[in-house]
Amino acid sequence: MGQIKVIKDFVSIDDANKIISYIDNNISLFEQGSADKRFTKMFGKDAFQKDKSTYPVTGLNEIHKIIFNATEIAKKVIAYEYNDDKDLFLASLWLAKQTPGGFLGPHLDTDPDNANSYFTYSAVIYLNTLQDSGNLDFPRVGLSIQPEAGNLVIFPSGDYESWHEVKSIKENRYTVPLIFTRDKDFELTFDSK
C-alpha cells in the first residue's frame, strides 16, 4: 500500500456508534450537499470550505472527548507510521454522513483549486462497515479500501499516490475526515468543554 495505511480498530465500535448517533440526532445542523448527497459539519480553517467551516471545535457535547482523543492519537499514529517527528496540528475536522446515491469525485486534498497547500496528512475514521459500496479508491496505485467500522485510513495529503475518490454509495456511509498540517497558523483548537 506504500504511503496509504490502514489502522485497524482505531476507535471502538461503541465510540463509532456514539458518533453516528450524534450525527443522526443533529443532522438538521449539518450542511447539506445535494449533488453528492452528503451531510457535513465542518470545523477548521480549510480554505476551500471557509464559508462552511467553524472554528474552534464546539458543540460536540457527548462526543467531544471521543473526537478530541481520536485526533490526538491520530497525530501519534501518523508520526509513527511515517517516521515523522515534526510537529503536526489538526487543521480540519469533519463529521460526515453520505446517503445512497452519493459519491466523492477524484481529487487530492491539496488540489490547487482548494488552496489548501498547507495540508500535510489526511485521515478518515470509518464509523460503519459498508458491504457493496463506499470504498475509498486510490486509482493511481490500484488500491480500494472498504469502509470498516473503527478503522483509520491515513495518507499524505498531496502525494501522487493519494489521488482518491468514492465512486458509489449504496447505503449510509459515516466518516470523520481529518486533515493535519505543519503550519501552526492553521491549527484547529477545541473549546474547553
KEFI-545543 format. One line per 10 residues: their letters; for each residue x, y, z of N, C-alpha, C. Coordinates in Angstrom, 3 decimals. Example, Ala and Ser with C-alpha at 12.3 -4.5 7.8 and 13.67 -1.06 7.14 Angstrom:
<atoms>
as) 13.190/-5.690/7.800/12.300/-4.500/7.800/13.200/-3.300/7.800 ~ 12.850/-2.250/7.080/13.670/-1.060/7.140/12.900/0.030/7.870
</atoms>
This chain:
<atoms>
mgqikvikdf) 0.827/-1.206/0.000/0.000/0.000/0.000/0.859/1.253/0.000 ~ 2.143/1.142/0.206/3.023/2.294/0.140/2.699/3.335/1.184 ~ 2.385/4.517/0.715/2.133/5.650/1.608/0.730/5.644/2.210 ~ -0.148/4.800/1.710/-1.529/4.745/2.193/-1.608/3.622/3.225 ~ -2.064/3.957/4.428/-2.033/2.989/5.527/-3.419/2.845/6.146 ~ -3.732/1.607/6.539/-4.986/1.319/7.231/-4.639/0.856/8.641 ~ -5.219/1.510/9.627/-5.031/1.165/11.027/-6.336/0.542/11.512 ~ -6.291/-0.738/11.801/-7.493/-1.472/12.234/-7.865/-1.083/13.664 ~ -9.168/-1.087/13.934/-9.704/-0.868/15.288/-9.157/0.395/15.946 ~ -9.079/1.469/15.178/-8.569/2.744/15.697/-9.503/3.326/16.765
vsiddankii) -10.803/3.257/16.509/-11.787/3.633/17.533/-12.670/2.423/17.802 ~ -13.215/2.358/19.011/-14.085/1.230/19.360/-15.413/1.331/18.615 ~ -16.068/0.205/18.454/-17.394/0.192/17.825/-18.370/1.007/18.667 ~ -18.245/0.946/19.981/-19.105/1.726/20.867/-18.935/3.226/20.607 ~ -17.676/3.684/20.508/-17.434/5.100/20.223/-17.922/5.477/18.828 ~ -17.698/4.602/17.852/-18.189/4.861/16.493/-19.705/5.021/16.496 ~ -20.402/4.157/17.221/-21.865/4.247/17.290/-22.333/5.514/17.991 ~ -21.590/5.971/18.992/-21.934/7.240/19.663/-21.816/8.413/18.692 ~ -20.787/8.388/17.856/-20.617/9.467/16.869/-21.732/9.407/15.829 ~ -22.073/8.207/15.368/-23.183/8.056/14.420/-24.478/8.616/15.026
syidnnislf) -24.753/8.279/16.276/-25.967/8.786/16.942/-25.946/10.306/17.014 ~ -24.781/10.876/17.341/-24.660/12.335/17.385/-24.982/12.928/16.010 ~ -24.398/12.355/14.955/-24.651/12.859/13.595/-26.132/12.798/13.281 ~ -26.751/11.631/13.476/-28.173/11.477/13.144/-29.071/12.386/13.990 ~ -28.732/12.565/15.255/-29.548/13.400/16.137/-29.387/14.898/15.875 ~ -28.318/15.286/15.173/-28.051/16.706/14.916/-27.985/17.026/13.425 ~ -28.500/16.144/12.602/-28.361/16.275/11.147/-28.942/17.595/10.625 ~ -29.925/18.142/11.313/-30.523/19.408/10.861/-29.537/20.572/10.961 ~ -28.469/20.412/11.737/-27.449/21.459/11.884/-26.314/21.307/10.878 ~ -26.353/20.270/10.069/-25.277/19.981/9.132/-25.529/20.656/7.787
eqgsadkrft) -24.450/20.966/7.092/-24.503/21.482/5.722/-24.915/20.323/4.816 ~ -25.847/20.572/3.892/-26.301/19.505/3.007/-25.874/19.784/1.576 ~ -25.178/18.813/0.989/-24.796/18.894/-0.424/-25.752/18.052/-1.237 ~ -26.439/18.647/-2.194/-27.442/17.899/-2.945/-26.828/16.965/-3.979 ~ -25.768/17.383/-4.657/-25.184/16.563/-5.717/-24.535/15.307/-5.163 ~ -23.740/15.446/-4.103/-23.027/14.284/-3.577/-23.758/13.596/-2.429 ~ -24.949/14.105/-2.077/-25.797/13.518/-1.030/-25.035/13.358/0.283 ~ -24.336/14.433/0.646/-23.518/14.408/1.849/-23.991/15.469/2.831 ~ -24.032/15.083/4.092/-24.305/15.995/5.196/-22.998/16.149/5.969 ~ -22.573/17.393/6.208/-21.306/17.597/6.901/-21.418/18.701/7.939
kmfgkdafqk) -20.680/18.497/9.002/-20.442/19.536/9.993/-18.933/19.708/9.975 ~ -18.466/20.895/9.572/-17.048/21.119/9.330/-16.465/22.094/10.340 ~ -15.243/21.777/10.740/-14.502/22.647/11.630/-13.120/22.864/11.030 ~ -12.605/24.087/11.118/-11.242/24.336/10.681/-11.094/25.608/9.887 ~ -9.886/25.762/9.371/-9.550/26.932/8.561/-9.317/26.510/7.116 ~ -10.055/25.518/6.692/-9.983/24.974/5.346/-10.290/26.081/4.339 ~ -9.337/26.382/3.459/-9.501/27.494/2.520/-10.648/27.255/1.543 ~ -10.855/26.018/1.118/-11.907/25.715/0.158/-13.291/25.776/0.804 ~ -13.381/25.384/2.060/-14.665/25.327/2.749/-14.851/26.463/3.755 ~ -14.118/27.555/3.591/-14.106/28.602/4.616/-15.481/29.186/4.927
dkstypvtgl) -16.390/29.173/3.981/-17.722/29.708/4.239/-18.623/28.703/4.957 ~ -18.150/27.444/5.102/-18.960/26.410/5.738/-18.367/25.931/7.060 ~ -17.088/26.183/7.274/-16.404/25.698/8.471/-16.530/26.667/9.629 ~ -16.456/26.118/10.833/-16.421/26.949/12.028/-15.122/26.677/12.784 ~ -14.786/27.581/13.653/-13.546/27.498/14.398/-13.759/28.176/15.738 ~ -13.362/27.642/16.864/-12.793/26.317/17.102/-13.871/25.232/17.091 ~ -13.481/24.007/17.501/-14.425/22.899/17.579/-15.300/23.106/18.817 ~ -16.609/23.254/18.587/-17.566/23.436/19.682/-18.828/22.622/19.400 ~ -19.636/22.449/20.412/-20.965/21.863/20.236/-21.014/20.368/20.037 ~ -19.946/19.660/20.352/-19.958/18.214/20.148/-20.535/17.448/21.336
neihkiifna) -20.763/18.149/22.423/-21.427/17.590/23.606/-20.876/16.222/23.991 ~ -21.713/15.181/23.881/-21.345/13.856/24.375/-20.204/13.184/23.608 ~ -19.874/13.653/22.422/-18.777/13.022/21.670/-17.499/13.862/21.681 ~ -17.520/14.987/22.381/-16.370/15.892/22.410/-15.079/15.150/22.785 ~ -15.111/14.419/23.886/-13.916/13.725/24.367/-13.468/12.649/23.377 ~ -14.411/11.927/22.794/-14.073/10.877/21.819/-13.331/11.478/20.627 ~ -13.870/12.570/20.077/-13.262/13.206/18.905/-11.910/13.806/19.260 ~ -11.821/14.493/20.384/-10.550/15.084/20.799/-9.478/14.005/20.952 ~ -9.800/12.934/21.669/-8.823/11.858/21.863/-8.419/11.213/20.539 ~ -9.381/11.012/19.656/-9.077/10.399/18.355/-8.104/11.256/17.550
teiakkviay) -8.281/12.571/17.586/-7.379/13.439/16.818/-5.974/13.429/17.412 ~ -5.887/13.404/18.728/-4.565/13.365/19.379/-3.848/12.043/19.093 ~ -4.586/10.942/19.143/-3.978/9.639/18.864/-3.607/9.532/17.385 ~ -4.434/10.084/16.508/-4.122/10.050/15.074/-2.787/10.738/14.787 ~ -2.510/11.851/15.459/-1.212/12.528/15.280/-0.059/11.589/15.639 ~ -0.212/10.856/16.726/0.841/9.929/17.156/0.988/8.763/16.181 ~ -0.126/8.277/15.675/-0.089/7.179/14.699/0.613/7.636/13.426 ~ 0.296/8.829/12.957/0.949/9.368/11.757/2.446/9.500/11.987 ~ 2.834/10.056/13.126/4.264/10.214/13.435/4.968/8.857/13.391 ~ 4.329/7.839/13.950/4.925/6.502/13.976/4.956/5.874/12.582
eynddkdlfl) 3.823/5.867/11.901/3.713/5.185/10.604/4.612/5.795/9.533 ~ 4.836/7.108/9.605/5.643/7.784/8.589/7.021/8.181/9.119 ~ 7.339/7.716/10.332/8.629/8.054/10.939/8.881/9.563/10.826 ~ 7.890/10.320/11.250/7.873/11.771/11.086/7.788/12.414/12.472 ~ 8.872/13.037/12.906/8.888/13.613/14.250/8.644/15.120/14.284 ~ 8.263/15.697/13.146/7.960/17.130/13.119/6.567/17.379/13.691 ~ 6.372/18.574/14.263/5.083/18.916/14.856/3.963/18.851/13.821 ~ 2.831/18.282/14.233/1.622/18.244/13.410/0.490/18.890/14.192 ~ -0.364/19.585/13.464/-1.515/20.250/14.067/-2.770/19.869/13.281 ~ -3.855/19.652/13.986/-5.130/19.407/13.320/-5.561/20.693/12.625
aslwlakqtp) -5.847/20.608/11.322/-6.263/21.786/10.557/-7.743/21.740/10.181 ~ -8.272/20.541/9.999/-9.648/20.419/9.531/-10.248/19.123/10.072 ~ -11.495/19.194/10.483/-12.226/18.062/11.036/-13.647/18.133/10.509 ~ -14.120/17.029/9.985/-15.493/16.957/9.506/-16.202/15.796/10.174 ~ -17.473/15.959/10.417/-18.358/14.839/10.725/-19.208/14.690/9.474 ~ -19.271/13.492/8.904/-19.927/13.351/7.606/-20.826/12.126/7.524 ~ -21.954/12.337/6.861/-22.862/11.243/6.521/-23.174/11.382/5.040 ~ -22.888/10.326/4.283/-23.268/10.297/2.874/-24.365/9.256/2.714 ~ -25.349/9.576/1.901/-26.520/8.721/1.742/-26.502/8.034/0.377 ~ -27.346/7.019/0.179/-27.353/6.299/-1.093/-27.463/7.247/-2.291
ggflgphldt) -26.655/6.952/-3.292/-26.583/7.800/-4.480/-25.443/8.789/-4.408 ~ -24.793/8.876/-3.260/-23.694/9.812/-3.080/-22.399/9.326/-3.720 ~ -21.421/10.201/-3.720/-20.108/9.916/-4.302/-19.138/10.980/-3.811 ~ -17.886/10.792/-4.117/-16.852/11.798/-3.870/-15.960/11.775/-5.091 ~ -15.962/12.850/-5.863/-15.194/12.904/-7.100/-13.696/12.797/-6.868 ~ -12.946/12.402/-7.893/-11.494/12.237/-7.764/-10.800/13.565/-7.468 ~ -9.850/13.519/-6.508/-9.155/14.739/-6.101/-7.963/14.425/-5.203 ~ -7.123/15.397/-5.048/-6.127/15.430/-3.988/-6.635/16.434/-2.962 ~ -6.363/16.213/-1.698/-6.832/17.164/-0.686/-6.124/18.504/-0.796 ~ -4.996/18.550/-1.520/-4.272/19.804/-1.731/-4.451/20.333/-3.144
dpdnansyft) -5.541/19.944/-3.810/-5.795/20.446/-5.165/-5.554/21.953/-5.226 ~ -4.937/22.440/-6.314/-4.708/23.886/-6.441/-5.986/24.704/-6.284 ~ -7.104/24.184/-6.784/-8.366/24.908/-6.656/-8.789/25.040/-5.200 ~ -8.396/24.088/-4.375/-8.775/24.117/-2.962/-7.934/25.092/-2.154 ~ -6.770/25.448/-2.669/-5.871/26.387/-1.993/-5.443/25.894/-0.617 ~ -5.433/24.586/-0.430/-5.049/24.006/0.849/-3.653/23.398/0.786 ~ -2.712/24.149/0.276/-1.354/23.647/0.112/-0.672/23.355/1.448 ~ -1.195/23.883/2.536/-0.608/23.666/3.853/-1.014/22.319/4.466 ~ -1.933/21.574/3.827/-2.301/20.246/4.317/-1.112/19.309/4.161 ~ -0.849/18.488/5.183/0.278/17.563/5.160/-0.182/16.108/5.111
ysaviylntl) -1.057/15.723/6.045/-1.581/14.354/6.089/-3.095/14.392/6.160 ~ -3.717/13.436/5.471/-5.167/13.272/5.507/-5.489/11.963/6.200 ~ -6.649/11.918/6.828/-7.083/10.711/7.528/-8.603/10.609/7.465 ~ -9.089/9.392/7.507/-10.528/9.151/7.562/-10.777/8.067/8.597 ~ -11.646/8.381/9.566/-12.100/7.376/10.519/-13.439/6.851/10.005 ~ -13.523/5.534/9.801/-14.785/4.932/9.377/-15.615/4.590/10.597 ~ -16.885/4.973/10.568/-17.774/4.734/11.694/-18.688/3.536/11.482 ~ -18.875/3.137/10.226/-19.688/1.951/9.955/-19.082/1.150/8.808 ~ -19.462/-0.111/8.736/-18.970/-1.018/7.698/-19.965/-1.022/6.548 ~ -19.453/-0.906/5.335/-20.290/-0.994/4.145/-19.933/-2.267/3.397
qdsgnldfpr) -20.919/-2.892/2.805/-20.712/-4.177/2.137/-20.396/-4.052/0.646 ~ -21.186/-3.258/-0.072/-21.096/-3.260/-1.535/-20.711/-1.931/-2.151 ~ -20.362/-0.950/-1.355/-20.091/0.368/-1.922/-19.324/1.203/-0.921 ~ -19.063/2.459/-1.297/-18.438/3.397/-0.387/-16.940/3.228/-0.233 ~ -16.334/2.382/-1.080/-14.892/2.177/-0.975/-14.134/3.459/-1.277 ~ -13.040/3.652/-0.554/-12.119/4.755/-0.812/-11.111/4.235/-1.822 ~ -11.203/4.729/-3.054/-10.365/4.247/-4.147/-9.201/5.193/-4.392 ~ -8.029/4.609/-4.582/-6.809/5.325/-4.947/-6.402/4.813/-6.327 ~ -6.991/5.371/-7.410/-6.815/4.800/-8.748/-5.382/4.822/-9.277 ~ -4.562/5.751/-8.830/-3.189/5.822/-9.348/-2.323/4.663/-8.869
vglsiqpeag) -2.760/4.005/-7.792/-1.999/2.859/-7.280/-2.838/1.583/-7.257 ~ -4.049/1.641/-7.815/-4.897/0.462/-7.902/-5.330/-0.089/-6.555 ~ -5.604/0.793/-5.609/-5.984/0.378/-4.267/-7.416/0.806/-3.974 ~ -8.193/-0.108/-3.381/-9.566/0.181/-2.982/-9.740/-0.291/-1.543 ~ -10.168/0.623/-0.665/-10.301/0.307/0.754/-11.773/0.318/1.137 ~ -12.251/-0.845/1.588/-13.638/-0.971/2.014/-13.803/-0.367/3.408 ~ -14.822/0.458/3.604/-15.065/1.026/4.930/-15.393/-0.059/5.953 ~ -14.646/-0.076/7.047/-14.905/-0.981/8.163/-14.961/-0.158/9.444 ~ -16.030/-0.341/10.192/-16.250/0.434/11.411/-15.034/0.380/12.320 ~ -14.586/1.562/12.754/-13.474/1.669/13.684/-12.111/1.845/13.046
nlvifpsgdy) -11.999/1.598/11.746/-10.697/1.700/11.084/-10.347/3.139/10.729 ~ -9.046/3.389/10.640/-8.498/4.683/10.242/-7.664/4.483/8.987 ~ -7.858/5.339/7.990/-7.006/5.359/6.797/-6.223/6.663/6.838 ~ -4.901/6.574/6.632/-4.058/7.775/6.609/-3.221/7.785/5.345 ~ -2.924/9.011/4.857/-2.104/9.159/3.662/-1.618/10.604/3.550 ~ -0.484/10.817/2.881/-0.015/12.191/2.654/-1.034/12.951/1.799 ~ -1.362/14.161/2.181/-2.443/14.914/1.535/-2.181/15.229/0.063 ~ -0.952/15.534/-0.306/-0.679/15.966/-1.667/0.196/15.022/-2.462 ~ 0.405/13.809/-1.984/1.257/12.830/-2.647/0.582/12.282/-3.904 ~ 1.357/11.968/-4.928/0.830/11.433/-6.191/-0.091/10.241/-5.946
eswhevksik) 0.309/9.340/-5.048/-0.479/8.145/-4.747/-1.813/8.479/-4.088 ~ -1.928/9.658/-3.526/-3.073/9.996/-2.685/-4.283/10.538/-3.432 ~ -4.234/10.558/-4.757/-5.401/10.921/-5.565/-6.482/9.913/-5.217 ~ -7.654/10.365/-4.762/-8.659/9.429/-4.275/-10.075/9.844/-4.650 ~ -10.985/8.877/-4.509/-12.393/9.101/-4.833/-13.245/8.024/-4.171 ~ -14.549/8.299/-4.106/-15.538/7.307/-3.702/-16.554/7.285/-4.832 ~ -16.562/6.205/-5.604/-17.365/6.169/-6.823/-18.859/6.006/-6.581 ~ -19.208/5.182/-5.609/-20.613/4.835/-5.455/-20.927/4.547/-3.992 ~ -22.046/5.091/-3.540/-22.510/4.830/-2.181/-23.949/4.325/-2.267 ~ -24.163/3.110/-1.770/-25.485/2.495/-1.849/-26.182/2.396/-0.498
enrytvplif) -25.460/2.737/0.576/-26.035/2.721/1.924/-25.406/3.864/2.706 ~ -25.985/4.223/3.825/-25.432/5.326/4.601/-23.967/5.057/4.940 ~ -23.143/6.076/4.751/-21.690/5.979/4.985/-21.309/7.095/5.953 ~ -20.826/6.715/7.133/-20.468/7.669/8.181/-18.953/7.722/8.345 ~ -18.394/8.926/8.330/-16.949/9.088/8.463/-16.606/10.336/9.272 ~ -15.360/10.358/9.737/-14.788/11.555/10.350/-13.480/11.829/9.607 ~ -13.521/12.683/8.566/-12.282/13.076/7.892/-11.483/14.063/8.749 ~ -10.167/13.883/8.754/-9.246/14.744/9.492/-8.123/15.172/8.567 ~ -7.684/16.416/8.695/-6.531/16.895/7.942/-5.547/17.498/8.936 ~ -4.275/17.175/8.744/-3.224/17.682/9.629/-2.247/18.544/8.830
trdkdfeltf) -1.657/19.503/9.519/-0.728/20.444/8.896/0.500/20.627/9.787 ~ 1.560/21.175/9.191/2.731/21.575/9.976/2.662/23.061/10.343 ~ 1.720/23.775/9.739/1.612/25.222/9.911/0.708/25.547/11.103 ~ 1.306/25.967/12.198/0.548/26.251/13.426/-0.502/27.347/13.222 ~ -0.320/28.205/12.214/-1.310/29.252/11.951/-2.656/28.676/11.557 ~ -2.678/27.426/11.105/-3.931/26.785/10.688/-4.417/25.767/11.708 ~ -3.864/25.798/12.908/-4.242/24.829/13.928/-5.691/25.023/14.351 ~ -6.419/23.933/14.377/-7.801/23.905/14.841/-7.788/23.492/16.308 ~ -8.369/24.309/17.151/-8.394/24.008/18.574/-9.793/23.566/19.004 ~ -9.851/22.934/20.151/-11.108/22.503/20.733/-11.475/23.458/21.855
dsk) -12.773/23.722/22.023/-13.181/24.519/23.176/-12.861/23.737/24.458 ~ -12.998/24.366/25.591/-12.576/23.742/26.847/-13.542/22.674/27.356 ~ -14.646/22.476/26.690/-15.680/21.528/27.148/-15.229/20.103/27.040
</atoms>
